[in-house]
Amino acid sequence: MPITANDTKRKSWLEVPENSDFPIQNIPFGVFLTKENVVTVGTRIGDYAIDLGALQQLNYFEGIDLTDDMFMQDTLNDFISDGKKTWRLVRNRIADIFDETNPQLRDSTKDRDIVIFRIDDVEMQLPVLIGDYTDFYSSKEHATNVGKMFRDPENALLPNWLHIPVGYHGRSSTIVPSGIPVHRPMGQTLPNGEKLPVFGASRLVDFELETAFITTDVNVMGENIPTYEAEDYIFGMVLLNDWSARDIQKWEYVPLGPFLAKNFATSISPWIVTMDALEPFRTKGPKQDPTPLPYLQTKGKKTFDIHLEVSIQPVDQEETIVSKSNFKYLYWTMAQQLAHHTSNGCRVNSGDMMGSGTISGPTPDSFGSMLELTWGGKNPIKLKDGTERKFIEDNDTVIIRGFCESNEVRIGFGEVSSQLLAPFVRA
């Protein structure tokens, strides 16, 4: 089935600002709350949020086999479970409805008033009920930098790293959408020179520049999925800030890896950009040496050219861009991550989320965390307001943005923006 929604010549009868992340060729999916306190599944074109539940009730999806309440829910899980054919049919239909040549909705004031909202008049929600969250560790540059800081610089990568997409199971209960503030965590740390730990607020809170992909129902328990099929089970991608408490992490991560240092908060962008929308931006990733084992081998362009950037914004001050990176730098692809995840028969369900791991590039200005950008705090970053940062301070807002761009179209994710607050104190 062709992806007609990607036609770069298509224009919408809705106004789309220049350089918008959300032209008619994007059509992401999300969930929002209206002023009338109605929660609905929606999409976005330009600065307009579109109520897909209302569109369905008004029979704009006639001919597509959907359950009656498919878009009148508070998550996308059921829609995602319907699979790739349904996603593509719906996305193509939405593109047709909002095409400048289609008068059906354009010329119906009554229907438009029910379906279309200004983006500032809705409140974005978490788009999926995330059952399980896995975070990978797939940037060779990031893993090397961390290895140099914490282990032997001559042997920065552990022996398994070039053979498997390393990952760990995260915590889905503290995944929040953009705009929800995050509290500085409390935890155990080991002060320099001491032999006994102390309990208190983390002093080294960091961001991690990541993306994540959302899956449909992938397999039954015991079944493994090959790399050449894996992308069929990926609905789309979001931006992800995997907040980290580096001092807590340093004390706790041996022998079993990250725990409380990573699961106190994970922030994601609210619009899921589909794999179909990203299709024109495929590219080749880094050369993998040694050659992966047969079950992890892939052919062709299996990654995507997604520009990424991170800003820090103190209260009432201008933001400062501190990192510019790209998704294509990742050593392990999403297909390899999902194939490896199921290689032992682990079940993966609709709405599961897989984080990329910190995305660092080859140059210091492309590192994806403050840990790397300041090299453990040794080289503070100067912000536009004249202040310096070794790590994230209370009331700072961290903003991550991402987009793909060609001469014909720009497809973006919007942003994930979260403010770090002081530790939560019981009244």
Secondary structure in CASP SS format (residue, H / E / C, confidence):
PFRMAT SS
TARGET T0000
AUTHOR 0000-0000-0000
METHOD secondary structure of the structure
MODEL  1
M C 1.00
P C 1.00
I C 1.00
T H 1.00
A H 1.00
N H 1.00
D C 1.00
T C 1.00
K C 1.00
R C 1.00
K C 1.00
S E 1.00
W C 1.00
L C 1.00
E C 1.00
V C 1.00
P C 1.00
E C 1.00
N C 1.00
S C 1.00
D C 1.00
F C 1.00
P C 1.00
I C 1.00
Q C 1.00
N C 1.00
I C 1.00
P C 1.00
F E 1.00
G E 1.00
V E 1.00
F E 1.00
L E 1.00
T C 1.00
K C 1.00
E C 1.00
N C 1.00
V C 1.00
V E 1.00
T E 1.00
V E 1.00
G E 1.00
T E 1.00
R E 1.00
I E 1.00
G C 1.00
D C 1.00
Y E 1.00
A E 1.00
I E 1.00
D E 1.00
L H 1.00
G H 1.00
A H 1.00
L H 1.00
Q H 1.00
Q H 1.00
L C 1.00
N C 1.00
Y C 1.00
F C 1.00
E C 1.00
G C 1.00
I C 1.00
D C 1.00
L C 1.00
T C 1.00
D C 1.00
D C 1.00
M C 1.00
F C 1.00
M C 1.00
Q C 1.00
D C 1.00
T C 1.00
L C 1.00
N H 1.00
D H 1.00
F H 1.00
I H 1.00
S H 1.00
D C 1.00
G C 1.00
K H 1.00
K H 1.00
T H 1.00
W H 1.00
R H 1.00
L H 1.00
V H 1.00
R H 1.00
N H 1.00
R H 1.00
I H 1.00
A H 1.00
D H 1.00
I H 1.00
F C 1.00
D E 1.00
E C 1.00
T C 1.00
N C 1.00
P H 1.00
Q H 1.00
L H 1.00
R H 1.00
D C 1.00
S C 1.00
T H 1.00
K H 1.00
D H 1.00
R H 1.00
D H 1.00
I H 1.00
V H 1.00
I E 1.00
F E 1.00
R E 1.00
I H 1.00
D H 1.00
D H 1.00
V C 1.00
E E 1.00
M E 1.00
Q C 1.00
L C 1.00
P C 1.00
V C 1.00
L C 1.00
I C 1.00
G C 1.00
D C 1.00
Y E 1.00
T E 1.00
D E 1.00
F E 1.00
Y C 1.00
S C 1.00
S C 1.00
K H 1.00
E H 1.00
H H 1.00
A H 1.00
T H 1.00
N H 1.00
V H 1.00
G H 1.00
K H 1.00
M H 1.00
F H 1.00
R C 1.00
D C 1.00
P H 1.00
E H 1.00
N H 1.00
A C 1.00
L C 1.00
L C 1.00
P C 1.00
N C 1.00
W C 1.00
L C 1.00
H C 1.00
I C 1.00
P C 1.00
V C 1.00
G E 1.00
Y E 1.00
H E 1.00
G C 1.00
R C 1.00
S H 1.00
S H 1.00
T H 1.00
I E 1.00
V E 1.00
P E 1.00
S C 1.00
G C 1.00
I C 1.00
P C 1.00
V E 1.00
H E 1.00
R C 1.00
P C 1.00
M E 1.00
G E 1.00
Q E 1.00
T E 1.00
L C 1.00
P C 1.00
N C 1.00
G C 1.00
E C 1.00
K C 1.00
L C 1.00
P C 1.00
V E 1.00
F E 1.00
G E 1.00
A E 1.00
S C 1.00
R C 1.00
L C 1.00
V E 1.00
D E 1.00
F C 1.00
E E 1.00
L E 1.00
E E 1.00
T E 1.00
A E 1.00
F E 1.00
I E 1.00
T E 1.00
T C 1.00
D C 1.00
V C 1.00
N C 1.00
V C 1.00
M C 1.00
G C 1.00
E C 1.00
N C 1.00
I C 1.00
P C 1.00
T H 1.00
Y H 1.00
E H 1.00
A H 1.00
E H 1.00
D H 1.00
Y H 1.00
I E 1.00
F E 1.00
G E 1.00
M E 1.00
V E 1.00
L E 1.00
L E 1.00
N E 1.00
D C 1.00
W C 1.00
S E 1.00
A E 1.00
R H 1.00
D H 1.00
I H 1.00
Q H 1.00
K H 1.00
W H 1.00
E H 1.00
Y C 1.00
V C 1.00
P C 1.00
L C 1.00
G C 1.00
P C 1.00
F C 1.00
L C 1.00
A C 1.00
K C 1.00
N C 1.00
F C 1.00
A C 1.00
T E 1.00
S E 1.00
I E 1.00
S C 1.00
P C 1.00
W C 1.00
I E 1.00
V E 1.00
T E 1.00
M H 1.00
D H 1.00
A H 1.00
L H 1.00
E H 1.00
P H 1.00
F H 1.00
R E 1.00
T E 1.00
K C 1.00
G C 1.00
P C 1.00
K C 1.00
Q C 1.00
D C 1.00
P C 1.00
T C 1.00
P C 1.00
L C 1.00
P H 1.00
Y H 1.00
L H 1.00
Q C 1.00
T C 1.00
K C 1.00
G C 1.00
K C 1.00
K C 1.00
T E 1.00
F E 1.00
D C 1.00
I C 1.00
H E 1.00
L E 1.00
E E 1.00
V E 1.00
S E 1.00
I E 1.00
Q E 1.00
P C 1.00
V C 1.00
D C 1.00
Q C 1.00
E C 1.00
E C 1.00
T E 1.00
I E 1.00
V E 1.00
S E 1.00
K E 1.00
S E 1.00
N E 1.00
F H 1.00
K H 1.00
Y H 1.00
L C 1.00
Y C 1.00
W C 1.00
T C 1.00
M H 1.00
A H 1.00
Q H 1.00
Q H 1.00
L H 1.00
A H 1.00
H H 1.00
H H 1.00
T H 1.00
S C 1.00
N C 1.00
G C 1.00
C C 1.00
R C 1.00
V C 1.00
N C 1.00
S C 1.00
G C 1.00
D C 1.00
M E 1.00
M E 1.00
G E 1.00
S C 1.00
G C 1.00
T C 1.00
I C 1.00
S C 1.00
G C 1.00
P C 1.00
T C 1.00
P H 1.00
D H 1.00
S H 1.00
F C 1.00
G C 1.00
S E 1.00
M H 1.00
L H 1.00
E H 1.00
L H 1.00
T C 1.00
W C 1.00
G C 1.00
G C 1.00
K C 1.00
N C 1.00
P C 1.00
I E 1.00
K E 1.00
L C 1.00
K C 1.00
D C 1.00
G C 1.00
T C 1.00
E E 1.00
R E 1.00
K C 1.00
F C 1.00
I C 1.00
E C 1.00
D C 1.00
N C 1.00
D C 1.00
T E 1.00
V E 1.00
I E 1.00
I E 1.00
R E 1.00
G E 1.00
F E 1.00
C E 1.00
E E 1.00
S C 1.00
N C 1.00
E C 1.00
V C 1.00
R E 1.00
I E 1.00
G E 1.00
F E 1.00
G E 1.00
E E 1.00
V E 1.00
S E 1.00
S E 1.00
Q E 1.00
L E 1.00
L E 1.00
A C 1.00
P C 1.00
F C 1.00
V C 1.00
R C 1.00
A C 1.00
END
